[in-house]
Amino acid sequence: MLHAHKLCKQVSTTSGPLDILQQVDLTLQRGDSLAITGTSGSGKSTLLGLLAGLDAPSSGHVLLNNHNLSDMNEEGRARVRAQHVGFVFQSFQLLPGLSALENVMMPLELHGVADAEQKASQFLQRVGLADRQQHYPRQLSGGEQQRVAIARAFASEPDILFADEPTGNLDTATGAKVIELLFELNREQDTTLVLVTHEQRLAELCAQQIRIEGGRVVDAPPAAQSSDQSLDNSTAQSQLQNNAEATQS
């Protein structure tokens, strides 16, 4: 599903070449989940962008669903993203002039989905926004906007979903609900999930973790067995929800 081999990213500066990412290797299968952690400026968002085909590596290669992104130009990578990839960002990235329903419908219509409105409505219902479909982003709370973004990402039924700090702009209670929703849809649709986070509580819900420091992988805990991981995820999510409820009270 997703394979990176000796992935490097180097940029030119006035002081000379700067290595942002160095010799990263990873492999994920369908339905896997991976957390990328690290301090600010460590290179974790750069890695996410390379894996998603938003940028091209200086060396090494990325295979996404058997497509070699490293051999493609931006137009080619954009086609692969449209066919296989979904995104959830910290900043939500909803179009302010469109309603919640229209924001979810837009990528479906671009893909030529005939029943785009019905499908978008169904996904908004699944994320608990049945009564907010005609509201605009400015009329929604941060948590509601993130749920619209999640509905938009999953409605296209991507093979792989990339999330960059998906709870970064949310309070603890709302963030816990968003995390629960992400993993629920991940399980239901067997979508591979790759997320960047600075929150260890979120990283521990993933089957795999890697930590980036100074552009290198410094810690890559072995993946747990799937059955054990499922149990661990359920326990961690319950604890997360309990913590959120305690914060609200």
C-alpha positions as CSV (number, residue, x, y, z in Angstrom):
1,M,0.0,0.0,0.0
2,L,2.7,2.5,1.0
3,H,6.4,2.0,0.9
4,A,9.3,4.5,1.3
5,H,12.9,3.6,0.6
6,K,15.9,5.8,1.7
7,L,13.7,8.9,1.5
8,C,15.7,12.1,1.6
9,K,14.8,15.8,1.3
10,Q,17.5,18.5,0.9
11,V,17.0,22.2,0.2
12,S,19.5,25.0,-0.7
13,T,20.1,27.8,1.7
14,T,22.5,30.8,1.8
15,S,24.7,28.7,4.1
16,G,24.7,25.7,1.8
17,P,22.6,22.5,1.4
18,L,20.3,21.7,4.3
19,D,19.2,18.1,5.0
20,I,15.6,18.2,6.2
21,L,15.0,14.4,5.9
22,Q,17.5,11.6,5.7
23,Q,17.3,7.9,4.8
24,V,13.8,7.1,5.9
25,D,12.4,3.7,5.3
26,L,8.8,2.4,6.1
27,T,6.2,0.0,4.8
28,L,2.4,0.0,5.5
29,Q,-0.3,-2.4,4.4
30,R,-3.9,-1.7,3.8
31,G,-5.7,-0.9,7.1
32,D,-2.5,-0.2,8.9
33,S,-2.1,2.9,11.1
34,L,1.1,4.9,11.6
35,A,1.9,7.8,13.9
36,I,4.8,10.1,13.0
37,T,6.0,12.0,16.1
38,G,8.8,14.5,16.9
39,T,9.6,18.0,18.0
40,S,8.7,21.0,16.0
41,G,11.0,21.4,13.0
42,S,12.2,17.7,13.2
43,G,10.9,16.9,9.6
44,K,7.8,15.0,10.4
45,S,5.5,17.2,8.3
46,T,8.0,17.1,5.5
47,L,7.9,13.3,5.6
48,L,4.1,13.4,5.5
49,G,4.1,15.6,2.5
50,L,6.6,13.3,0.6
51,L,4.5,10.2,1.5
52,A,1.4,11.9,0.2
53,G,3.0,13.1,-3.0
54,L,2.6,16.8,-2.1
55,D,6.3,17.2,-2.6
56,A,9.1,15.3,-4.4
57,P,12.1,13.8,-2.5
58,S,15.7,14.8,-3.3
59,S,16.5,11.1,-3.4
60,G,14.8,7.8,-2.6
61,H,11.4,6.8,-3.7
62,V,7.8,6.5,-2.5
63,L,5.4,3.8,-3.8
64,L,1.7,4.5,-3.1
65,N,-0.6,1.7,-4.2
66,N,2.0,0.6,-6.7
67,H,2.5,4.1,-8.1
68,N,6.1,5.4,-7.9
69,L,5.5,9.0,-6.9
70,S,9.2,9.8,-7.2
71,D,9.1,9.3,-10.9
72,M,6.1,11.6,-11.5
73,N,5.7,15.3,-12.0
74,E,3.2,17.3,-10.0
75,E,0.4,16.6,-12.4
76,G,1.0,12.8,-12.2
77,R,1.2,12.9,-8.4
78,A,-2.1,15.0,-8.3
79,R,-3.9,12.3,-10.3
80,V,-2.7,9.6,-7.8
81,R,-3.8,11.7,-4.9
82,A,-7.2,12.3,-6.4
83,Q,-7.6,8.5,-6.9
84,H,-6.2,7.1,-3.6
85,V,-5.6,9.8,-1.0
86,G,-7.6,11.7,1.6
87,F,-6.4,14.5,3.9
88,V,-7.3,15.9,7.3
89,F,-5.4,19.0,8.4
90,Q,-5.1,20.9,11.7
91,S,-6.5,24.0,10.0
92,F,-9.5,22.2,8.7
93,Q,-9.2,23.9,5.2
94,L,-12.9,24.2,4.6
95,L,-14.1,26.6,1.9
96,P,-15.8,29.5,3.8
97,G,-18.3,30.2,1.0
98,L,-19.6,26.7,0.9
99,S,-22.0,25.0,3.4
100,A,-20.9,21.9,5.3
101,L,-22.8,19.7,2.8
102,E,-21.2,21.5,-0.2
103,N,-17.7,21.2,1.3
104,V,-18.1,17.4,1.5
105,M,-19.8,17.2,-1.9
106,M,-17.1,19.2,-3.8
107,P,-14.4,16.4,-4.1
108,L,-17.1,13.9,-4.9
109,E,-18.4,16.0,-7.7
110,L,-14.9,16.6,-9.0
111,H,-14.6,12.8,-9.1
112,G,-17.8,12.5,-11.1
113,V,-19.8,10.7,-8.3
114,A,-23.4,10.7,-9.5
115,D,-25.0,10.7,-6.0
116,A,-22.6,13.2,-4.5
117,E,-25.2,15.1,-2.4
118,Q,-26.7,11.9,-0.9
119,K,-23.3,10.4,-0.1
120,A,-22.1,13.7,1.4
121,S,-25.2,13.9,3.5
122,Q,-24.8,10.3,4.8
123,F,-21.2,11.0,5.9
124,L,-22.2,14.2,7.7
125,Q,-24.8,12.1,9.5
126,R,-22.2,9.6,10.4
127,V,-20.0,12.2,12.0
128,G,-23.0,13.6,14.0
129,L,-23.7,16.7,11.9
130,A,-27.1,15.8,10.4
131,D,-28.6,19.0,11.6
132,R,-25.7,21.2,10.6
133,Q,-25.4,20.4,6.9
134,Q,-26.5,23.8,5.7
135,H,-24.3,25.8,8.0
136,Y,-21.2,27.6,6.8
137,P,-17.8,27.1,8.5
138,R,-18.0,30.4,10.4
139,Q,-21.2,29.1,12.0
140,L,-19.6,25.9,13.2
141,S,-17.3,25.3,16.2
142,G,-13.8,24.0,15.7
143,G,-14.8,20.5,16.5
144,E,-17.7,20.6,14.1
145,Q,-15.4,22.0,11.4
146,Q,-12.9,19.2,11.9
147,R,-15.8,16.7,11.7
148,V,-16.8,18.2,8.3
149,A,-13.2,17.8,7.2
150,I,-13.2,14.2,8.3
151,A,-16.5,13.5,6.5
152,R,-15.0,15.1,3.4
153,A,-11.9,13.0,3.6
154,F,-13.7,9.6,4.1
155,A,-16.6,10.3,1.7
156,S,-14.2,9.8,-1.2
157,E,-13.3,6.4,0.2
158,P,-9.6,6.9,0.0
159,D,-7.2,4.0,0.2
160,I,-5.0,6.0,2.5
161,L,-5.7,9.0,4.8
162,F,-3.1,11.5,5.9
163,A,-3.8,13.6,8.9
164,D,-1.5,16.5,10.0
165,E,-2.0,17.3,13.7
166,P,-5.8,16.6,13.4
167,T,-6.5,17.6,17.0
168,G,-4.0,20.5,17.3
169,N,-6.6,23.3,17.2
170,L,-9.1,21.5,19.5
171,D,-9.7,21.3,23.2
172,T,-9.1,18.0,25.0
173,A,-12.7,16.9,25.1
174,T,-13.4,17.7,21.4
175,G,-10.1,16.3,20.4
176,A,-10.9,12.9,22.0
177,K,-14.2,12.7,20.1
178,V,-12.4,13.5,16.8
179,I,-9.7,10.8,17.5
180,E,-12.5,8.3,18.2
181,L,-14.2,9.2,15.0
182,L,-11.0,8.9,12.9
183,F,-10.2,5.4,14.1
184,E,-13.8,4.3,13.9
185,L,-14.0,5.2,10.2
186,N,-10.5,3.8,9.7
187,R,-11.6,0.4,10.9
188,E,-15.0,0.5,9.1
189,Q,-13.4,1.3,5.7
190,D,-10.1,-0.5,6.1
191,T,-8.3,2.8,5.3
192,T,-4.6,3.0,5.9
193,L,-4.0,5.9,8.3
194,V,-0.9,8.0,8.6
195,L,-0.9,10.9,11.0
196,V,1.5,13.5,12.3
197,T,1.0,14.3,16.0
198,H,2.9,15.7,19.0
199,E,0.4,14.0,21.3
200,Q,1.6,10.6,22.7
201,R,-1.9,9.6,23.6
202,L,-2.9,9.8,20.0
203,A,0.3,8.1,18.7
204,E,-0.3,5.1,21.0
205,L,-3.6,4.3,19.3
206,C,-1.7,3.5,16.1
207,A,-0.3,0.1,15.2
208,Q,3.1,1.6,14.4
209,Q,5.0,4.7,15.5
210,I,8.1,6.4,14.3
211,R,9.9,9.4,15.9
212,I,11.7,11.9,13.7
213,E,14.5,14.1,15.1
214,G,16.9,16.1,13.0
215,G,15.4,14.6,9.9
216,R,16.2,11.0,10.9
217,V,14.1,8.2,12.4
218,V,15.4,7.8,15.9
219,D,12.8,5.5,17.3
220,A,10.6,3.0,15.5
221,P,8.8,0.7,18.0
222,P,7.8,-2.7,16.4
223,A,4.3,-3.0,15.3
224,A,2.0,-4.9,17.6
225,Q,0.0,-8.0,16.6
226,S,-3.2,-6.8,15.0
227,S,-5.5,-8.6,17.5
228,D,-3.6,-7.2,20.5
229,Q,-3.4,-3.8,18.9
230,S,-7.2,-3.8,18.4
231,L,-7.6,-4.5,22.1
232,D,-5.1,-1.9,23.1
233,N,-6.8,0.7,20.8
234,S,-10.1,0.0,22.4
235,T,-8.7,0.4,25.9
236,A,-6.8,3.6,25.0
237,Q,-9.8,5.1,23.4
238,S,-11.9,4.4,26.4
239,Q,-9.3,6.0,28.6
240,L,-9.1,8.9,26.2
241,Q,-12.9,9.4,26.4
242,N,-12.8,9.2,30.2
243,N,-10.1,11.8,30.4
244,A,-12.1,14.1,28.1
245,E,-15.2,13.7,30.2
246,A,-13.2,14.5,33.4
247,T,-11.9,17.6,31.7
248,Q,-15.4,18.8,30.9
249,S,-16.7,18.2,34.4
